[in-house]
Amino acid sequence: MKYLSNRRFLLVLILVDIILLLGVLLFINPESKSLIYIFLPILLVWIAVFNILKLIDTILFKKNKKIHTVLIFVGTSLLVLLLLLSGIGQLTLRDVFLSSGLAVVSSFYFYRSWA
């Protein structure tokens, strides 16, 4: 039963986060607001991607392992970093390779240091 409630909770979190993200993107003009409103969509995208990957993890694997959570954190950060680079027009193939290498090294480091 805990498994099903965890999936439902993640689905509710994903829906709430997407609604908040759409609200921020539609109703807030970042030109007239402070710096926090520029970072708010980035944070909401990170949370949404993390929850989506966590939901996929709970569907595919019954047990929650620590390595899965570490890989989800690093994978989410990698996706959001590549999205940010793409958004400012600075994404190149070299950046993808460097970011992926950094994600592999940081996954190993986080897993070894928090195990």
C-alpha positions, 0 to 999 in steps of 0.5 A: 500500500505504501508503494501506491501512495508514494506513486500517487503523492509523486503524481500530485507533486508533479501536477502541482509543480507543472501548474505552478510553473505554468502560472509563473511563466504566464503571469509574471513578467521578469523584466519588472520583477526582482532576481528571484522571479528569474530563478523560480522557473528554473527551480520549478523545472528542476523539481518537476524533472526530479519528481518525474524521474522519481516516479519512473524509478518507483514504477520500474523498481520496487525497492528504493535504493540509494544509488537510484536517488543519487543518479536521479539527482545528478541526472536532473541537474544535468538535464536542467544545466543543458536546458539552461545552456540551450536557452541562452544559445550556448549549447554545443556538443563539447558542452554536452560531453563535458557536462556528461563527464561531470555528471559521471564523476559527480555520481561516483563521488556522491555515491562513494561519499554518502554510502 
